[in-house]
Amino acid sequence: MSVAMQDVMKQSGVAFGTSGARGLVSAMTDRVCYVYARSFIKYCEASYKCEHTIAIAGDLRPSTERILKSLVQAGADANWKVIYCGRIPSPAIAMYGIDKHLPTIMVTGSHIPADRNGIKFNHPNGEITKADEQGIVSQSVDFDEALFGADGMLKAAPELPAVEAEAEANYCKRYPDFFGSDALHGLTIGVYQHSAVGRDIVVKVLESLGATVKPFARSETFIPVDTEAIRKEDEELAREFTHKDYVDAVFSTDGDSDRPLLADDVGMWLRGDVLGILAAQALGIKRIATPVSCNTSLEKSGSFEKICRTRIGSPYVIAGMESLVDANDKSISVAGYEANGGFLLETDLTREFVKGDKREVRTLKALPTRDALLPMIAVMVMVREERMCVVDILRKLPKRFTVSDRLKEFPTEKSKAKLAEIREKNLGEKLFGALAAKPSKFAKDKTFQGKIVSLNEVDGYRMEFDSGDIIHLRPSGNAPEFRCYVETEGKDRSAELLAECLKIMEGWRN
């Protein structure tokens, strides 16, 4: 029979978000995942000159193995060879595909709960774009419906192929090959492992860079660690660990290990957008693309010659990076990062390393997809070279403090409708002006009313007030969540303002 990808999306509710297709595990039947994979393969056949081979990998969610098997079946039925790279980070499988000029698929729901999962696609040159996404969903696929039962599951699921270890090995070599085997010598780093797919790879890489590594809190139950909205229990865990055991920093990642979490020596987690600035400075990046929600210390630092602000989501950051590349000057480095910390390298980086009388030029190849390890390693290399601590480096940035949180189980259509109402009726100042005024009286004193001096609707509704406070409201692109971002000149003020904003937003549920 023949089925249109768009019909499968409508019937199942499994649709594209900001990082691939995602949905409830119950909705992501073998049939749905199979059609997605067949559509992607068909699109690649028509759009990219590559051999008929696809590489796949996955995270540690309970549903991932089943979905991987549906991808194996899809590849076989399309007469494509399927290479299984095991349970490795998203950037590792993407890098393998770029090196081999192969399309790849990562089965992951990233940071979202275990009752959901996702499929992330990479074409032979890297992450798919929005244009690629439209090309995939416009496909129709012919297949044998008898493969599936009434529940949408394969009647006879294939076994996974033997693991191809090259993808993991090359990813692990990437960092010591560039930074050197003693780049982190003398540093002690804790690794919060939880259920991240890269938990052992992080340890292996840090040790290959000369660090002393202390892993902790490994979990066989999936934990939805969101680097953009850190859980209270993860904050407490890091503080408790650093109180008991001395470390220079703590490393962790989200579920598919493409988004970083870096904490200082007392267990305070850095925001991803602040980490992005520090990493870009450490790497000597000249031009930066980053979403509109990220901390404005980027501009205020004066460290970068060009900055492109984009919509939220790696496809938009990638497009922003591409716009910053100078075709006539390959020496101009370009990178991007997101509020969740994922760091994307658009251009090769070349640096001269000196050790004694020896001088060596090393190159770090571009990897235009989110990577968790590069920004954390770059910052810690800078920490070691400058004989400072993470907090000392943080103090060099302009004092702007961003916090964010989200209301869970908030229907996307409802959040979009509320933002449309605010936009159409110009309600921003009325709803939030008193909160963003100075002196800060919040809702207790209506005599102070902040004025909006800048409004940005590139992605959501971002208000900058005359006090310098920023409030940004946005529906999540991959889950039924309503997100709020707040930036002010003070850490406590940012936290207080965020709490008051969430109270207002909570009232919009009904």
TADA-V214153 format. One record per backbone hydrogen bond with DSSP energy under -1.0 kcal/mol. CO is the residue of the C=O (numbers start at 1). NH is the residue of the N-H. Records with the same first field share a line. If there is no record, write none. Layout:
CO = NH  NH
This chain:
1 = 143
3 = 141
4 = 8
5 = 9
6 = 10
7 = 11
8 = 12
9 = 13
15 = 22
20 = 17
21 = 119
23 = 117
24 = 28
27 = 29
29 = 33
30 = 34
31 = 35
32 = 36
33 = 37
34 = 38
35 = 39
36 = 40
37 = 41
38 = 42
39 = 43
40 = 44
41 = 45
42 = 46
43 = 47
44 = 48
48 = 50
51 = 53
52 = 81
54 = 83
55 = 105
56 = 85
57 = 107
61 = 64
63 = 67
64 = 68
65 = 69
66 = 70
67 = 71
68 = 72
69 = 73
70 = 74
71 = 75
72 = 76
73 = 77
74 = 78
75 = 80
76 = 79
81 = 54
83 = 56
84 = 164
86 = 58  88
89 = 93
90 = 94
91 = 95
92 = 96
93 = 97
94 = 98
95 = 99
96 = 100
97 = 101  102
103 = 55
104 = 122
105 = 57
106 = 120
107 = 59
109 = 112
113 = 116
115 = 25
117 = 23
118 = 108
119 = 21
120 = 106
121 = 128
122 = 104
123 = 126
126 = 123
129 = 133
130 = 134
131 = 135
132 = 136
133 = 137
136 = 139
139 = 5
141 = 3
144 = 147
145 = 148
147 = 155
149 = 152
152 = 31
153 = 149
165 = 169
166 = 170
167 = 171
168 = 172
169 = 173
170 = 174
173 = 177
175 = 179
176 = 180
180 = 183
182 = 185
184 = 187
187 = 212
188 = 248
189 = 214
190 = 251
191 = 216
193 = 196
194 = 219
196 = 199
198 = 202
199 = 203
200 = 204
201 = 205
202 = 206
203 = 207
204 = 208
206 = 211
207 = 210
209 = 184
212 = 189
214 = 191
216 = 193
217 = 194
223 = 225
231 = 235
232 = 236
233 = 237
234 = 238
235 = 239
236 = 240
237 = 241
238 = 242
239 = 243
240 = 244
241 = 245
249 = 190
250 = 263
251 = 192
252 = 261
254 = 257
255 = 197
256 = 90
259 = 254
261 = 252
262 = 270
263 = 250
264 = 267
268 = 264
271 = 275
272 = 276
273 = 277
274 = 278
275 = 279
276 = 280
277 = 281
278 = 282
279 = 283
280 = 285
286 = 305  306
287 = 335
288 = 308
289 = 337
290 = 310
291 = 294
295 = 298
296 = 300
297 = 301
299 = 302
306 = 288
308 = 290
310 = 292
313 = 317
314 = 318
315 = 319
316 = 320
317 = 321
318 = 322
319 = 323
321 = 324
326 = 329
329 = 332
333 = 287
334 = 346  347
335 = 289
336 = 344
338 = 341
342 = 338
344 = 336
345 = 367
349 = 364
351 = 362
353 = 360
355 = 358
358 = 355
360 = 353
362 = 351
364 = 349
367 = 345  369
371 = 343
373 = 377
374 = 378
375 = 379
376 = 380
377 = 381
378 = 382
379 = 383
380 = 384
381 = 385
382 = 386
383 = 388
389 = 393
390 = 394
391 = 395
393 = 396
394 = 397
398 = 400
401 = 488
403 = 486
405 = 484
407 = 482
411 = 415
412 = 416
413 = 417
414 = 418
415 = 419
416 = 420
417 = 421
418 = 422
419 = 423
420 = 424
421 = 425
422 = 427
427 = 431
428 = 432
429 = 433
432 = 436
433 = 450
441 = 444
451 = 466
454 = 464
456 = 462
461 = 473
462 = 456
463 = 471
464 = 453  454
465 = 468
469 = 465
470 = 487
471 = 463
472 = 485
473 = 461
474 = 483
479 = 481
480 = 410
481 = 476
482 = 407
483 = 474
484 = 405
485 = 472
486 = 403
487 = 470
488 = 401
490 = 494
491 = 495
492 = 496
493 = 497
494 = 498
495 = 499
496 = 500
497 = 501
498 = 502
499 = 503
500 = 504
501 = 505
502 = 506
503 = 507
505 = 508
506 = 509
